[in-house]
Amino acid sequence: MCGADRGNRARARTVASRAARVRKGSGLTAIGAVRTDVCAADGTVELTGVTDPAAVAPKDARELSKVFFDQLARLEEGTPEYQYARNTLIEMNMSLVRYAAGRFRSRGPEEMEDIVQVGMIGLIKAIDRFEISREVEFTSFAVPYIVGEIKRFFRDTSWAVHVPRRLQEARVQLARATEELRSRLGRTPTVKELAELMCLSEDEVVEARLASNGYNSASLDAAIGGSEDGESALQDFIGTEDAALELVEDFHALAPMIAELEERDRLLLHLRFVEELTQAQIGERLGVSQMHVSRLLSRTLKRLKEGLLATT
């Protein structure tokens, strides 16, 4: 056995293959509500059960995602209930990965599988970093993350030396495992930690890392396939403006209001948005529960939002 998380890892590895079996038009017929008791400061959290998340139609997934993100905000990070809600969000939103990967379908089915797996890394990043209090549609938030990961994948365009297929596949799995552990631990994972998560030996993890060195760069003008608009070059898919830059003006406008906050609230904002700690990590730092951190953040952000709107 490879630890208690083996079931979750197996689910993550099969997300892409399950997406191919989506039953179009199934809508909400796959959904059934169940009640689960969760140890929380304010009682129980009612979880929505989804029989087959991958079979939920994209339109319904958009609405259901709001429900599950609300549940994530109220659940303790790392609990089985939290993992269930997170994994359900991943499977329900696989259509976003397929949408982003579809523009590269000319690269063939074998490479398409890798593109989808890389897009999954972007989807997981988006889910872990999304906050429902921002009142932004998750689809608008997630697609740039997914496309960004795919663009990063295309920066490594060809193998300089022959690398066994198993190591090529392990390289993609390694990237996904590294991102998951970095999000969970708040630091770069060790080889031992990666080996445990991937159910591989430490030597195999090192091999997978070395396999990444088998990539080399190609000309930015190199053609990588045709599209409806004609042949595309590698440079067409590289580089994107960070959407967060659009928030710079808002941050400047918020500065006077932040200065008027209590010291605890200012520290909370610093830990969350400057040090980019998770709510669970902030709770450990301040000695309070993750749920209490969530409530404090929501209250503080609401106050800042009201102040910002009042000045416009």
N, C-alpha and C positions, 0 to 999 in steps of 0.2 A: 504494500500500500504506500501511497505517496503523500499521506496526510489527509486531514479532514476536508481540504478544499478540492480533492480530486474530482468529485462530482461536478463542481462548478467549472473546473478547468475543462472537463469533457464537454460540458454544455457549450462553453465558449468556442471550443474547437469545431463543434458541429453546427454552429449558427449559420454559416454560409451554405452548407449543404441542405439544411432544413428550409432555407429561404427558397430553394428551387422548387419546393413542393407546395408553395403557397396556393391556397384555393381561392381564386378570384371571386370577389363578391360575397365572401363568407360573412363580412361585416361583424356585427356584434353577436352572432349566434354562437361564437366560441367562448363567450364570456359568462362567467357565473360568479356571484359574490359569495365569499365565505368570511367568517369572522375568526380572527386569530388574536389570542391574548399576547400582548407585548409588554414587557416590564418597562414602564415609563412613569415619569413623575406625575403626569396628569391622567393616568388610567390606561385604557386600552386604545389601540389604533386599529381601525377596521381596514383590513387588507382586501383589495379587489383581486380575485383569483381569475386568471386567464388560462383556459384549458390548453390552448395552442397559440402562444403569442405570435409565432411566425405566420399564422393564418389570418390574423386581423388585417382588414383592409387598411390601406394608408390613411384614408379619411378618418376612420375610426381610431387609428393609432394616434393621430394628432390629438384627439380629445382625451383618449385614455392616458396619454403621456402626462397630461396635466395632473391627472389623479395620482399617478405613480410618483411624479416628482414631489407632489405635496406629501405623499407618504414618506419618501426618502428624507424630507426635511424634518419629519417628526420621529423617525426611527434612529436608534443608535447605530452608528457606522460599525460594520463588522459583524453584526448579528445575522443569524440565518434569514430573518425577515427582511433585513436591509439588502442582503445578497439576492434574495428572491426578487424584490422589486427592481433592483439594478439589472439583473439578468433579463427580466421581462422587458424592461425598457430597451435593452440591446436588441432582443429578438423582434420586438414590435417595430423598431425603426430601421430594420435592415433594408427597407425599400429606399431609404435615403442613400445608402451605400450603393445599391444597384443603380440608382438614378445617376450618381456621380461617376460610377464606373462605366456606364453605358456608352459614354462618348468615346471610350477607348476600345470598343468591341472589335475594331479592325485588327487588333494585335493578336487575335486568336484565342481559342478557349483555354489553352494551358496558361498563358500569361494573364488572361482575364481572371483566372482563379487567384493568382497572386495579387492582382490589383484589388479584388474584393477583400482579400485578407488584410491588405494594407489599409484600405478604406475603413475596415473594422477598427483599426487602431484609432483613427480620427474620430469615429463614432463614440468609442469608449472615452476618449479624452473629453469630448463634448458633454457626454452624460455626467462625468465626474465633476465638470467645471460649471455646469449650468445651474442657475439659481432662479427659481420661479418668481422670486420677488422682483426681478428685473422687468417683468411683464413684457417679455420678448418671446415670440413664437420659437419653440425649440427647433423647428425646421430651419428657420433663418439663422439661428445660432450654430447649428450642427454642420450644415453644408460646407461653410468655409473650413472647418476643421478637417472634414473628410477629404475635400479637394486638396487641401494643403498637404495632407499625408501622401496622397497619390502623386502630387507634384514632386514631393521629396523623393518618392520612389523612382520617378523618371529622371531625377538628377543622376542616378546610378543606372546607366542605360544598357550596359553590356558587360559580359564576363570577359576579363582579360585572359584568364586561364580556365581550363576545364575544371569544374567543381561538380562533384556528385550531386544528383538531384536531391538526395536526402538532406544534404547540407544546405542546398538552396532553400528547401522547405523549412529547415531548422532555423535559417536566418530570419525568415519572416516570423516564425513562432517566437524567436528570441526577442525581436523588436516588440511584439505584443506583450510578452511576459515582462520585459524590462519596463515598459510603460505602466503596466498594471501594478508592479511592485513599487515603482517610483511614486505613483499616486498614493499607494497604501502606506508606504514607509516614510515618505517625505525626503528621500535621498536615493542615490544610485544604488541598486541592489548589488550584492556580492555574487560571485560565481556559485557559491554554495546555495544561496537563496534561489537563484535562477534554476539551478539543477533540481531542487526540490519541487518547485512550481511546475517545471516542464516535464518532470518524471524522466530526466536524463542524468547521466553521470556528469561529474564536473569536467572530465576530459571532453565529452561531447559538446558541452556548452562552450568550452574554449575553442573547439574545432569550428563551431558555428560562428563564433566571433571572427576567427581567422578567415572564414569563408567570405565574410564581408569585404575583406581586402582583395578578393578576386574580381571586384567591380572596378571598372575604369570609366573615365569621363569620355563623352563623345562630343563632337562639334555641336554648338548650339544651333547651327544651321542645318543639322542632319534631319532628313525627313523621317518621321516616325509613323506615317500612315495617312490615309486619305480621310476626308470628311465631306459633308455636304457642301462646305465652302471651299473645297479644294484640298490640296496636300498641306499637312501641318508640319511645322518644324518644332524641334525640342524647345526652343526658346519661347514658343507660344504657351507652354505649360509650366514655365518656371517663373517664380516670383509673384507675390501677391501682397497687397497692402494690408497691414494688420488692421482689422476692423476696430480694434481698441483705440487706434489713433483718433477716431472720431469723438472719443470721450474726453480728449484733452481740454477742449474749451469748457466742457461741463465741470471738469475738475477744478479749473481756475475759478469758475463762478462759485463753486462750492467751498472754496478755501475759507472765506470769512465765516460761513455757517459751521464748518468743521471746527474752527477755532473756538466757537462758542459752546461746543459740546463738553460734557463732563470728561475728565481725564480717562475714565474707564472706557467710554464710548470711542474716544479718539484712539486709544490703544487697540480696541477691538477692530476698528477700521484698518489700522496699520497692519495688524497681524493677518487680516483677511486679504487685503488688496495690495499691500506692499510686499510682505513676506510670503503671500499666497499660501498660507496654511489652510488646511481643511478645518471644518467646524470642530471635528473631533480633536484635532491637534491643538486648536485654540482652547478647547475645554480643558485639555490636560495642562496647558501652560497656565491657565487662570484658575484651575482647581474647581471647575464647574462642569455640569453635564453638557453634552453636545446639543441637547434639546434647548437648554437655557441659552446657549450661545446663539442658536437659531432665532429664538424669540427676541433677544437683544439686538441682533443684526436687523431683523425685520422692522423693529420699532425705530431704530436709528436711521435706516434707509428711508423709511416712510417719512420721517421728520425732515430729512434732507430733501427728499423729492418735493414735499409740500413747499418747502422754502424756496427751492429752485423754480417751481412753477409760479410762485408769487412774485418773483422778480422778473418774469418774462412778460 
